[in-house]
Amino acid sequence: MEVRILQFVKALRAGGAPVSQAETLDAMQAMQSLGIRDKPLFRRSLRTTLVKNASDLPLFDELFALFFDGKDGKPPDMHDIAETLSDEEAQALAQALRQLKANLAAALQRLLRGEKLTPEQLQRLAAMAGLNRARDLRFKDWMVQRMQRALQHDAVREAMRDMAGLLAQMGFSKARLQELRDLLQENMEAESDFLAQFAGRRITENMEAKPPAPDVDKVMNRPFGHLDEEEMDVLRREVHRLSAKLRTRISLRQKREKSGHLDLKATLRRNLRFGAVPFQLSYRRKQKQPKLVVICDISTSMRHCSELMLSLVFAMQDQMAKTQAFAFNDHLEHITPDFKSHNSREAVEAVLVRMPPGHYSTDLGGSLQEFQRRYFDQIDHRTTLLMVGDARNNHRDPALDIFKVMAQRSRHTIWLNPEPPMLWGSGDSDMLIYLPYCRHVFQVQTMAELAVAVDDWLTV
């Protein structure tokens, strides 16, 4: 049992629950003191010693069922229905089975006999279902369903119903047929329970053997277009760390510049009573918290960059007076309400689900026209306009006249583009025609470059 508890602790850690060595020793001592015969007491002792956070209780419950319910991973006891049949019934059943396809007849016959799956059969099922690659317990039920389909459970039930009429003609009574169906169903349920336990334990083994997480420094400098989903998860977790780091740097910079710049006109007016001798100085302080309008391209080529940009912006709300966020692909949407009702990760996911990606569907010009019709009053002389996109417009009208007016109305216009300057203006890129109306343009191919760009434009 000690080995089983150690495996259980490893599975908890692999699932994200923090379990220390001391807590593991406490669990061992609790088991020695209280024993394992009283299952509810044993479960409470493990939960008390191993679980610190309420959020980890569902994981504990699921893993406890996998490790300590059932028969220690042994195949289930199943009924050999053939032993309950008379010679005449066995012959009739064999004749009915011959009416089925060979593979279906073999599957039904195995379950009627209560034959347990062999280790070789289990390994083949795991490979067919993709279980060997699964590292998330949320996929356990789906993996079980895939293995059940491979074992033809649904087809077996259907075949048994179809055979009922034939067996009735051969002398089986209704009660006897119902008894056979019930025994078959019990065998299938026992096998399904074993498959669930097998799938859960295999997934926990995969979680324990999970390869090391990608190196953060390397991922920070990896181009957005080359990121896989695991690397994106690393960067999503880095957003909050980066926002805290940038917030600290900006606060220190603001502290150093707190006195502002000498305002000569205000100083002279203030000291007229002293004959214009500047005894009292006046300073002109810069506005440190911009009013921000951010418009993000979330087409296929820009999705990763825009997702991280939006997450970073909304993680730094305390550095901005007001933020209005918009996303566009083939149309424009106001997405600020998503960030007011969800955390940044959930908000970004909601936007991305609602606006699915599409190749060659980006309409930047049309989105600018829609912004002019519905949201133009969001831009004034205090607004920093932040554009995030590659400025590729699929040869549509770029609506340059609208962008020009937006830039003129705003305090600053900043563009973040993941493409290198040598590609600006090539193909369907309209970057060069927007460029003259931007105060700053940053190339942001990586998360590291994105963090630097955000740090720069927050101090513009």
NORPE-V991545 format. One line per field, one symbol per residue. phi: phi as a letter, one per 30 degrees, with the letter a starting at -180 (. if undefined). psi: psi as a letter, one per 40 degrees, with the letter a starting at -180 (. if undefined). burial: # if it has 16 or more other ideal C-beta (glycine too) atoms within 10 Angstrom, else .. Layout:
BEGIN
phi: ???
psi: ???
burial: ???
END
This chain:
BEGIN
phi: .edddddddddddddjddbddddddddddddddcibdddddddddddddccccddcdededdddddcbcibhideddbdcdddccdeddddddddddddcdedddddddddddiddddeddddddddddiddcdbbddcddddddddddddieddddddddddeddddddjdddddddddddddddddddddddddddddddddddddcedededdddddcceedcdcddddddddddedddddddddddddddddcedicdcdddddddcedciidddcccbccddccddcccbcdcdedceddddddddddddcddcbdabbcbbbbcacbdceedddcbddddddddddddbddadhcdbddddddddddcbdddcbdccccccblcicbhidedhddddddedddddbbbbcbdddedcdidhcdcedddedccdbbcdbdbddddddddddddcd
psi: ddddddddddddddeehhhidddddddddddddeaedgddddddddddddhdhdeedddddddddddeiaffeiiihihgddeeiidddddddddddeeiidddddddddddefhihiddddddddddeedeehfhededddddddddddefddddddddddeddddddeehidddddddddddddddddddddddddddddddddddehiiiihdddddehideehidddddddddeddddddddddddddddddeddaihhdddddddedeefehgdhiiihhihdhihhhhhhhfideedddddddddddeefdeeidihhiiiiceihihedddedeiidddddddddddgiiihfehgdddddddddddedeehaeehhhhhhiefheffihefddddddddddidihhhhheiideeheibehedddddeehdihhhgeiddddddddddeee.
burial: ....#.#########.#.#...##.###.##....#.....##.##..###....#..##.###.###......##.##.#...#...#..##..##..#....#.######.#.##....#..##..#.#..#..#.##..##.###..###.###.##..##..#....#...##..#..##..##.###.###########.##......#....##.#.#..#...##.##..##..##..#...#................#..##..........#.....#.###########################..##..#######..##.##.##....##.##.###..#......###########.....##...###########....##..##..##.###########....#...####..#..##..##.####.###.##..##..
END
